[in-house]
Amino acid sequence: MRPTKKAIRQILMILLVTSTYTCIFAQDRTGPPLDEPRIPRVQKPWTDEQREILAPRERNGQVLGVWSTCAQAPKLCNAWLVFTDYLLQESTLPIRDRELLIMRIGWLNGGAYEWAAHSGLARSVGITNQDQIRILAGPGAQGWSDWDATLLKAADELHQDALISDATWEALASRYDTRQLMELVFTVGQYNMVAMYLNSLGVQFEEGWEGFPVGN
C-alpha cells in the first residue's frame, strides 16, 4: 500500500522539525566556532587594492572583520562585494523580511558573526529581542504570523534540501513578484555562504558584539 500525499507531507514535516531542533541543541556556544582567526584581517598600511575595498567601509578608523579579512584576496573580494552590495542596497525584498531570512539561515549554520552583525539592524526594523529568540525555534514557534512562518520555512527548506517546496513557494508567490522570489533564494544562498566564510576563516567578533541568545 503506497502512502498518501498527506502522509508523505507529514513525514517530511517531522523530519524537518527533527533536523531543525537537532541543529539548535547541537549549538553550545554563542560566539564564532573558532577561538582565533585562521586568516588574519589586513592591517594598515593597506595596498592600493585593499584601500579601494576598505576605505569606503572604514568607520572611526575601524573596518569590520568581514571586510578586512576578505581583503586578503582583493580580486575575489571585489567580485563578491558586487553581489553583497546588491542584496543590501538594491534588493526589493522588504528589509524586515530580508533580516528574518538572514538571521534564520545564520542560526542554522552557526553563523554567530553573521547573527551579531545583523541583530541590531533587525531590531531597528521591528524584529524584537523576543522575535530573535523565537527565530532559533523556527517557523513552528508560537507567535509568528503566517507570513513570517512562511519566510522562516523557506530558509529551512533551502538549508535542508536546497529546494523550496511547492506549498511554500505558492505562499511566497501570493505576495512576492518574480524578482522578489528570486531575491529570496539568492539572499538565503548568499548568507549561507557568508556563514561558511566567516566560520571557516575564523573571523572574530567586533568589540562589544553579542552572539546567539542561547539560553534566554
Residue pairs with C-beta under 8 A, 6 or more apart in sequence:
3 11
9 167
16 156
16 157
16 160
17 138
17 140
19 160
20 108
20 138
20 156
23 108
24 107
24 136
24 137
24 138
27 107
27 110
27 212
27 214
28 214
29 112
29 211
29 214
30 112
30 210
30 211
30 212
30 213
30 214
31 112
31 205
31 211
32 112
32 113
32 198
32 199
32 202
32 203
32 204
32 205
32 211
33 110
33 112
33 199
34 199
34 202
35 202
36 202
36 204
37 69
37 201
37 202
37 203
37 204
38 200
38 201
38 202
39 69
39 72
39 201
39 202
40 69
40 72
41 63
41 65
41 68
41 69
41 71
41 203
42 50
42 54
42 68
42 69
42 71
42 72
46 54
46 55
46 71
47 74
49 71
49 74
49 75
50 71
50 74
52 74
52 78
53 67
53 70
53 71
53 74
53 77
53 78
53 81
54 63
54 67
54 68
54 71
57 63
57 64
57 67
62 206
64 117
64 206
65 113
65 203
65 204
65 206
66 113
66 117
66 194
66 198
66 203
67 77
69 201
69 203
70 76
70 77
70 80
70 81
70 197
71 77
83 190
84 190
87 98
87 183
87 186
87 187
87 190
91 98
91 183
91 187
92 177
92 179
92 180
92 183
93 101
93 180
93 183
93 184
93 187
95 121
95 125
96 122
96 125
96 126
96 127
97 151
97 184
98 187
99 118
99 121
99 122
99 125
99 127
100 122
100 127
100 135
100 148
100 151
100 152
100 155
101 151
101 152
101 154
101 155
101 184
101 187
101 188
101 191
102 114
102 118
102 187
102 191
103 115
103 118
103 119
103 122
103 127
103 132
103 135
104 135
104 138
104 151
104 152
104 155
104 156
105 111
105 155
105 158
105 159
105 188
105 191
105 192
105 195
106 112
106 114
106 115
106 118
106 191
106 195
107 115
107 135
107 136
107 212
108 155
108 156
108 159
109 159
109 192
109 195
109 196
109 199
110 195
110 199
111 191
111 194
111 195
111 198
111 199
112 205
112 211
112 212
113 198
113 199
113 203
113 204
113 205
113 209
114 191
114 194
114 195
114 198
115 211
115 212
116 205
116 206
116 209
116 210
116 211
117 209
119 132
119 210
122 131
122 132
123 129
123 132
127 135
129 213
130 143
132 213
133 213
133 216
134 141
134 142
134 143
134 144
135 152
136 212
136 213
136 214
138 152
138 153
138 156
139 148
139 149
139 150
139 151
139 152
139 153
139 156
140 149
144 152
146 171
147 175
150 168
150 171
150 172
151 172
151 184
153 168
154 164
154 168
154 172
154 184
154 188
155 188
157 163
157 164
157 165
157 168
158 164
158 185
158 188
158 189
158 192
159 188
159 192
164 172
164 185
169 181
172 181
172 184
173 181
176 184
197 203
205 211
